Amino acid sequence: MDNHNNSQNTNMICPAEAAGMLDNSFRKLIHNPQKILKPYIKAGMTVLDVGCGPGFFSIEIAKMLNGSGKVIATDIQEKMLDKVRKKIKSTNLEQTVELHKSDLENIGVAEKVDFVLVFWMLHEVRNQERFLEELISILKPNGLIFIIEPKFHVTKTEFRKIVDKIKASGLTIVENPKVFISRTIVLSK
Ligand SMILES: C[S@@+](CC[C@H](N)C(=O)[O-])C[C@H]1O[C@@H](n2cnc3c(N)ncnc32)[C@H](O)[C@@H]1O
């Protein structure tokens, strides 16, 4: 997870072997998914958790949807998707979590979504401009994108550049919720 935040960066991808750092009881204390996402997730929604990793957020989003709606959990690493697959296997969350393998250049989700979670992953994306354009095209009118980037990988200036790019695409800034050691923005289409 090296940091070179430009539109064609060469960032390292967080390997599936490091998934334990993203999904553990300590993280639940600093990044409580229910607390962070409660204002945005409503039953019936279609939610995209892009770069879902081991599904730390996808699983909790599925619970919040309470049997109505779905979360599309996407990642470029099949091994990360396998971790999510294992967690939902033979549970009622299997109906709510849809797994999707993206590739480096394409998210590839055809369905329109109400809410996109982009948690600690944008700095790993090679072509951020293209990626953001695709995300915006997937978003329904009035849908929200919540971007959270780690302060230790993304400087204030780098984050500001991302925000400027998205604003130029016509999205409106909604708020900047506080998330531990992170820079954040919620945008509306
Ligand atoms: C640091 S992890 C964060 C995982 C998760 N969002 C979380 O907060 O626990 C970043 C994840 O983004 C994925 N990723 C990187 N580039 C991607 C892309 N272009 N499309 C989809 N997933 C990507 C990586 O494979 C990795 O699983």
The ligand as an SDF file (V2000), in Angstrom:
LIG
                    3D

 27 29  0  0  0  0  0  0  0  0999 V2000
   -6.6570   -1.8310    1.8900 C   0  0  0  0  0  0  0  0  0  0  0  0
   -7.8620   -2.9420    1.2220 S   0  0  0  0  0  0  0  0  0  0  0  0
   -9.3450   -2.3080    1.9590 C   0  0  0  0  0  0  0  0  0  0  0  0
  -10.4490   -3.3080    1.9940 C   0  0  0  0  0  0  0  0  0  0  0  0
  -11.7730   -2.8500    2.5720 C   0  0  0  0  0  0  0  0  0  0  0  0
  -12.3580   -1.7610    1.8210 N   0  0  0  0  0  0  0  0  0  0  0  0
  -11.6240   -2.4490    4.0160 C   0  0  0  0  0  0  0  0  0  0  0  0
  -11.6190   -1.2460    4.3270 O   0  0  0  0  0  0  0  0  0  0  0  0
  -11.5140   -3.3580    4.8510 O   0  0  0  0  0  0  0  0  0  0  0  0
   -8.0260   -2.4580   -0.4740 C   0  0  0  0  0  0  0  0  0  0  0  0
   -8.7330   -3.4730   -1.3230 C   0  0  0  0  0  0  0  0  0  0  0  0
   -9.0360   -2.8630   -2.5870 O   0  0  0  0  0  0  0  0  0  0  0  0
   -8.8520   -3.8220   -3.6020 C   0  0  0  0  0  0  0  0  0  0  0  0
   -8.6330   -3.1010   -4.8660 N   0  0  0  0  0  0  0  0  0  0  0  0
   -7.5400   -2.4200   -5.2650 C   0  0  0  0  0  0  0  0  0  0  0  0
   -7.7280   -1.8800   -6.4880 N   0  0  0  0  0  0  0  0  0  0  0  0
   -8.9820   -2.2340   -6.8850 C   0  0  0  0  0  0  0  0  0  0  0  0
   -9.7670   -1.9640   -8.0360 C   0  0  0  0  0  0  0  0  0  0  0  0
   -9.3000   -1.2470   -9.0570 N   0  0  0  0  0  0  0  0  0  0  0  0
  -11.0270   -2.4710   -8.0850 N   0  0  0  0  0  0  0  0  0  0  0  0
  -11.5290   -3.2200   -7.0650 C   0  0  0  0  0  0  0  0  0  0  0  0
  -10.8140   -3.5060   -5.9380 N   0  0  0  0  0  0  0  0  0  0  0  0
   -9.5530   -3.0120   -5.8470 C   0  0  0  0  0  0  0  0  0  0  0  0
   -7.6670   -4.6510   -3.1370 C   0  0  0  0  0  0  0  0  0  0  0  0
   -7.6250   -5.9020   -3.7700 O   0  0  0  0  0  0  0  0  0  0  0  0
   -7.9220   -4.7320   -1.6200 C   0  0  0  0  0  0  0  0  0  0  0  0
   -8.6690   -5.8710   -1.2870 O   0  0  0  0  0  0  0  0  0  0  0  0
  1  2  1  0
  2  3  1  0
  2 10  1  0
  3  4  1  0
  4  5  1  0
  5  6  1  0
  5  7  1  0
  7  8  2  0
  7  9  1  0
 10 11  1  0
 11 12  1  0
 11 26  1  0
 12 13  1  0
 13 14  1  0
 13 24  1  0
 14 15  1  0
 14 23  1  0
 15 16  2  0
 16 17  1  0
 17 18  1  0
 17 23  2  0
 18 19  1  0
 18 20  2  0
 20 21  1  0
 21 22  2  0
 22 23  1  0
 24 25  1  0
 24 26  1  0
 26 27  1  0
M  CHG  2   2   1   9  -1
M  END
$$$$
